[in-house]
Amino acid sequence: MLYYIDMKRTKFIFIFFTAISLTQSAVYAQPEITQEKIPLTASPALRKQIEKLYSQNPLERKRAAAKIGELSKEAQDAIPFLIELLGDSSYCPEPGVIYEHTPLVYETVNWALIQIGTPSVKPLINALTSSVSLIRTNAAYCLGRIKDRRAVEPLIKLLNDGDSWVRWQAIRALAELKDRRATEPLLKLLNDEQLRTEIIHVLGQIGDASAIDTLSFYLKDKNAEVRIAVISALGNIGHKSAVPFLINALSDKDSGVKCQAISSLGKIGDASAIDALVSVINSGQKEPTYRSIDALRQIGNKKAAEILIALLDDKDANIRKNASWALHGIRGAGVSFGEDSARWKAWLNENQGKLKK
């Protein structure tokens, strides 16, 4: 159900869960705060737009929210009124627009609160306790985009919300904040099969090495997508303690798992993976071989360079070409001798001290 590529996965889940939320949440036609409470400090232009938030016409409410967002921090007085519309799920696309990114009122309200920025944080944190799931969801989304660390603990509490979409959005918001305080609470949620893949990706984004041992347990998961997510996360964390787990994953029967393990080993760049990568190259599998060659480039030490130079004499033209590109891409090389192994050997003798140890 979840896509491995972030953008596709996020878009799919957003549409899926939003559809659920729309069937469960009320549509709020106007703020519950009375217009008499519009602050006297609000400029005439801002007051005009706040008043339009009370319109019975959802398109007018959406356009008013957009105008408020354009005022950015000058629109602070509008924050309480925008918060009231976080649950406004009225569908109102602009006339004549074939495809609109924000056809729902609350989507424009979210944007406006994000544009206002830091002043919105405390009211949004308060909105996380709303009885309306759609309001909690949108408040979490906004807090993630604003990236203010005051939101970390309140979002962690939201991980136990009874609504799966609210939990998912809290997880995504914590991914934006990349705060290690979220590591342990997220690890405790890995038994949730519906959200497991997403949580694993987020743990990779947070980058806390203390998650490695627990994540490695899920390399045994029967779902290859989960195993791929774990391997990707280990690569993003980037700590050498993950290398033994990734080397073991090279024996996985799923080609996608194996290829991701190679990529993660390259990303970590630890020399202890070299022998395992050479074994993959010797196996003769095309895609794993090409990825292993690139991983050697990323490791980039003398031993990796020597192996790549040796591959320039391989009978396979594609292997020779990939090895040549890899040598050119080694940090500190800055030269290209094509597939001329003799010139590469001479270069290595003169420049080995510049390479990674």
Secondary structure by P-SEA (a helix, b strand, c coil): cccccaaaaaaaaaaaaaaaaaacbbbbcccccccccccccccaaaaaaaaacccccaaaaaaaaaaaaaaccccccaaaaaaaacccccccccccccccccccaaaaaaaaaaaacccaaaaaaaacccccaaaaaaaaaaaaaaccccaaaaaaaacccccaaaaaaaaaaaaaaccccaaaaaaaaccccccaaaaaaaaaaaccccaaaaaaaacccccaaaaaaaaaaaaaaccccaaaaaaaacccccaaaaaaaaaaaaaaccccaaaaaaaaaacccaaaaaaaaaaaaaaccaaaaaaaaaacccccaaaaaaaaaaaaaccccccccccaaaaaaaaaaaccccccc
